[in-house]
Amino acid sequence: MKNPLRKLPKSASVAIPQDGQKLHAPAAQRNVEPILQAIKPHIPKHGRALEIASGTGEHILRYAAAHAGLSWQPTDIEPARLNSIDAWAEALPNVANAQHLDASTPGWAKIWPAQDVIIFSNLLHLISEGEARTALAESAKALATRGVLIIYGPFMRGSEFASQGDREFHESLRAEASEIGYKSVEWVHKAFTEAGLTPEPPLDMPANNLLLVARKS
Ligand SMILES: C[S@@+](CC[C@H](N)C(=O)[O-])C[C@H]1O[C@@H](n2cnc3c(N)ncnc32)[C@H](O)[C@@H]1O
């Protein structure tokens, strides 16, 4: 069942009010440095980059500063987050105003075509398999030839959780909405392939997270 604004456990999507419209996610501040290092080899010098589920905006702020030759488009489904993204990114000339994008809705690739980079973090476990398949298929359509899709987050390895904490988090998600929860690396790689993308080997990240990368040939 499709319900992008479904109720989640408090720990699943933290956004603490800061000054003005800004929201702050402690996890985003913690993981942005390792993500920046990991994505560096995959980001072209110039082009268009779309971030899905930008959250508070604390990631795209840093991506855009580190990769100033790209035009960055932040998106999310929650109005308060769109305001927060704009507040954080105000001074960056290569970040467009944040726009509403529900990645689980078929057809969005037509509105955001020819992307050289599509990136999102900490989303796939918050949506159902059907919604995740749509998000990945639309991302594949929205990419330019040789474009890259980069996904950061928590994943199962086969049928195994990386830690007891991951299992408990997955179970807490399932308790709120039985259709959501962790996807496995293999599940995501199959969805990449079905969408016409070529997966690269997963990259281990801090706190048992992974960076999954796939390219459009
Ligand atoms: C856990 S937060 C992650 C935010 C940010 N990417 C990060 O890692 O800090 C999940 C974000 O996904 C957004 N979201 C949830 N469902 C979505 C959907 N169907 N399409 C796009 N964004 C969605 C939420 O509004 C929220 O900002």
The ligand as an SDF file (V2000), in Angstrom:
LIG
                    3D

 27 29  0  0  0  0  0  0  0  0999 V2000
   15.8080    9.2640    7.5220 C   0  0  0  0  0  0  0  0  0  0  0  0
   15.4720   10.7220    6.6460 S   0  0  0  0  0  0  0  0  0  0  0  0
   17.0030   10.8640    5.7090 C   0  0  0  0  0  0  0  0  0  0  0  0
   17.3160   12.2610    5.3310 C   0  0  0  0  0  0  0  0  0  0  0  0
   18.6940   12.4460    4.6680 C   0  0  0  0  0  0  0  0  0  0  0  0
   18.7370   11.8070    3.3850 N   0  0  0  0  0  0  0  0  0  0  0  0
   19.7760   11.8960    5.5670 C   0  0  0  0  0  0  0  0  0  0  0  0
   20.3090   10.8310    5.3250 O   0  0  0  0  0  0  0  0  0  0  0  0
   20.0650   12.5800    6.5550 O   0  0  0  0  0  0  0  0  0  0  0  0
   14.3570   10.1910    5.4080 C   0  0  0  0  0  0  0  0  0  0  0  0
   13.8780   11.2910    4.4960 C   0  0  0  0  0  0  0  0  0  0  0  0
   13.1370   10.6950    3.4410 O   0  0  0  0  0  0  0  0  0  0  0  0
   12.0230   11.4950    3.1350 C   0  0  0  0  0  0  0  0  0  0  0  0
   11.0780   10.6090    2.4460 N   0  0  0  0  0  0  0  0  0  0  0  0
   10.2760    9.6600    2.9960 C   0  0  0  0  0  0  0  0  0  0  0  0
    9.5640    9.0370    2.0350 N   0  0  0  0  0  0  0  0  0  0  0  0
    9.9300    9.6000    0.8600 C   0  0  0  0  0  0  0  0  0  0  0  0
    9.5410    9.3990   -0.4940 C   0  0  0  0  0  0  0  0  0  0  0  0
    8.6110    8.4980   -0.8050 N   0  0  0  0  0  0  0  0  0  0  0  0
   10.1220   10.1470   -1.4620 N   0  0  0  0  0  0  0  0  0  0  0  0
   11.0520   11.0760   -1.1240 C   0  0  0  0  0  0  0  0  0  0  0  0
   11.4520   11.3310    0.1250 N   0  0  0  0  0  0  0  0  0  0  0  0
   10.8930   10.6050    1.1130 C   0  0  0  0  0  0  0  0  0  0  0  0
   11.5790   12.0280    4.4950 C   0  0  0  0  0  0  0  0  0  0  0  0
   10.7880   13.1820    4.3810 O   0  0  0  0  0  0  0  0  0  0  0  0
   12.9290   12.2930    5.1460 C   0  0  0  0  0  0  0  0  0  0  0  0
   13.3890   13.6000    4.8900 O   0  0  0  0  0  0  0  0  0  0  0  0
  1  2  1  0
  2  3  1  0
  2 10  1  0
  3  4  1  0
  4  5  1  0
  5  6  1  0
  5  7  1  0
  7  8  2  0
  7  9  1  0
 10 11  1  0
 11 12  1  0
 11 26  1  0
 12 13  1  0
 13 14  1  0
 13 24  1  0
 14 15  1  0
 14 23  1  0
 15 16  2  0
 16 17  1  0
 17 18  1  0
 17 23  2  0
 18 19  1  0
 18 20  2  0
 20 21  1  0
 21 22  2  0
 22 23  1  0
 24 25  1  0
 24 26  1  0
 26 27  1  0
M  CHG  2   2   1   9  -1
M  END
$$$$
